[in-house]
């Protein structure tokens, strides 16, 4: 059997596949964080809670309405995104003129409320959510076994990130968003409804988190605390990548997922801290982040 | 952080002036009354609860030094609090050190951690600073989860309170309370001294306008780092003392939720006020005591308090009272 540094190749590749899945979630979540931060100047601490909410909405739809995975993949992000937009319109909007730290504190409180509510109702033992029949099973690639669902998660995450990037770089709406990120007052002077743009951006970022939540539901169980741990790692990813560029957020998400996976193979105990260690090293060597501009 | 936002300011300035105008003698009198109240308190209230309040009051006061006076929001203070608790528990239980040496060991560990974290985190500002400290603290959490001496999910249980200086038996709850009171008063005086010294003034200047402070020749990073280390050290003292009071050091104290709790205490009591963190700590600890057995209600209530504080009264309780007194004084003139 082929071995790489003492680890059998199929085992190594299997771990790397898992790593890429984690990387997909990091990428999609940090993409949403970066979008929201660009326009609202707020770090959305509730991002992990919205991710959890996405998974729960999908689970609830299945339990109580009988709506399955595929419709949920669209419905859950819409529902959670709409909820996010309501929160932005009614509450978050009042904080834009204040120190940015208040936005962080507000969304932290929001995350506690959401997480606490679901924990109170459903406890912390996860709810199972099965893989859709069309994607169950897998195929043997000769050098490793590829479960279809895992391949699907990676594929759809990459497509989603590319689509978002295309919308922002190539469409009129994206151009307006970029302009409003640079100078909202000037864009407003041209007659653009910047307020609406901000609401839509927040909704879109939140919907992305919920989308990741639905993707995650069949892999991890649906759990009220699934988001809070993830969001801290995503923060580290965002610090490493720098929030200056969309592509930077996505690339660093996948890369760090891989780093974590490789560490899990060779030094399992360190895998939970490796991203934080990388963050510390990056901060010392390149304080603005790998892709960031100096603020 | 400036609660009034980018536009406000005069009200806070007036409050500061009013506070300064007040005769120092009266402040001393109030302090004396408070101390007497704290000394007799265990006659009326369960001492362990009181000691817990004091530990958290010191924790929040240390945190407020950083947020209220240096304007730095750390979301990772649980690392210092919790890890110092582990160190002091280990030192007294396994190495058999006396309680005061145990607390010192915890404090010293927190100081070193504060220095390392500070050097890394201060390279980024504002929101990034909060995220970096949170991430670093999560690293400490994972280390605590896996390191053998912390005993993972069990924590270090049955920590002996022992004999203070090897002589005074502090195994009774009341004796432990007085130890916590002594530690708290010491820690509080250190913070009080720091914020009323030229060092504190420079910190405030950096908070208000870093570029200007730098142009006046102050090395802003050095001041921020010093404030961070001091804050981390005292947070460690609080955690180390808590480990002796409860005879337990566990993962609860290093979790990110704990970092959030100390932010909440400070925010609720009043960021940048001397008494605010104590008031906030008292309210939150009391609330937790009553809601502890109702599942996740505590988390929800804490979230609601966060949201309400941020949206409606950013000055916190003590800050609002000060502003009200200042307004009344102005009206009366």
Boltz contact constraints between the chains, C-beta under 6 A:
constraints:
  - contact:
      token1: [A, 43]
      token2: [B, 127]
      max_distance: 6.0
  - contact:
      token1: [A, 97]
      token2: [B, 5]
      max_distance: 6.0
  - contact:
      token1: [A, 98]
      token2: [B, 5]
      max_distance: 6.0
  - contact:
      token1: [A, 99]
      token2: [B, 1]
      max_distance: 6.0
  - contact:
      token1: [A, 100]
      token2: [B, 126]
      max_distance: 6.0
  - contact:
      token1: [A, 100]
      token2: [B, 127]
      max_distance: 6.0
  - contact:
      token1: [A, 101]
      token2: [B, 1]
      max_distance: 6.0
  - contact:
      token1: [A, 101]
      token2: [B, 73]
      max_distance: 6.0
  - contact:
      token1: [A, 102]
      token2: [B, 310]
      max_distance: 6.0
  - contact:
      token1: [A, 104]
      token2: [B, 127]
      max_distance: 6.0
  - contact:
      token1: [A, 104]
      token2: [B, 130]
      max_distance: 6.0
  - contact:
      token1: [A, 105]
      token2: [B, 310]
      max_distance: 6.0
  - contact:
      token1: [A, 106]
      token2: [B, 310]
      max_distance: 6.0
  - contact:
      token1: [A, 109]
      token2: [B, 303]
      max_distance: 6.0
  - contact:
      token1: [A, 109]
      token2: [B, 306]
      max_distance: 6.0
  - contact:
      token1: [A, 109]
      token2: [B, 307]
      max_distance: 6.0
  - contact:
      token1: [A, 112]
      token2: [B, 299]
      max_distance: 6.0
  - contact:
      token1: [A, 112]
      token2: [B, 302]
      max_distance: 6.0
  - contact:
      token1: [A, 112]
      token2: [B, 303]
      max_distance: 6.0
  - contact:
      token1: [A, 113]
      token2: [B, 300]
      max_distance: 6.0
  - contact:
      token1: [A, 113]
      token2: [B, 303]
      max_distance: 6.0
  - contact:
      token1: [A, 116]
      token2: [B, 296]
      max_distance: 6.0
  - contact:
      token1: [A, 116]
      token2: [B, 299]
      max_distance: 6.0
  - contact:
      token1: [A, 116]
      token2: [B, 300]
      max_distance: 6.0
  - contact:
      token1: [A, 117]
      token2: [B, 300]
      max_distance: 6.0
  - contact:
      token1: [A, 119]
      token2: [B, 296]
      max_distance: 6.0
  - contact:
      token1: [A, 120]
      token2: [B, 295]
      max_distance: 6.0
  - contact:
      token1: [A, 120]
      token2: [B, 296]
      max_distance: 6.0
  - contact:
      token1: [A, 232]
      token2: [B, 134]
      max_distance: 6.0
  - contact:
      token1: [A, 232]
      token2: [B, 138]
      max_distance: 6.0
  - contact:
      token1: [A, 235]
      token2: [B, 131]
      max_distance: 6.0
  - contact:
      token1: [A, 235]
      token2: [B, 135]
      max_distance: 6.0
  - contact:
      token1: [A, 236]
      token2: [B, 135]
      max_distance: 6.0
  - contact:
      token1: [A, 239]
      token2: [B, 131]
      max_distance: 6.0
  - contact:
      token1: [A, 239]
      token2: [B, 132]
      max_distance: 6.0
  - contact:
      token1: [A, 269]
      token2: [B, 146]
      max_distance: 6.0
  - contact:
      token1: [A, 272]
      token2: [B, 142]
      max_distance: 6.0
  - contact:
      token1: [A, 273]
      token2: [B, 139]
      max_distance: 6.0
  - contact:
      token1: [A, 273]
      token2: [B, 142]
      max_distance: 6.0
  - contact:
      token1: [A, 276]
      token2: [B, 135]
      max_distance: 6.0
  - contact:
      token1: [A, 276]
      token2: [B, 139]
      max_distance: 6.0
  - contact:
      token1: [A, 279]
      token2: [B, 135]
      max_distance: 6.0
  - contact:
      token1: [A, 280]
      token2: [B, 120]
      max_distance: 6.0
  - contact:
      token1: [A, 283]
      token2: [B, 120]
      max_distance: 6.0
  - contact:
      token1: [A, 283]
      token2: [B, 123]
      max_distance: 6.0
  - contact:
      token1: [A, 287]
      token2: [B, 123]
      max_distance: 6.0
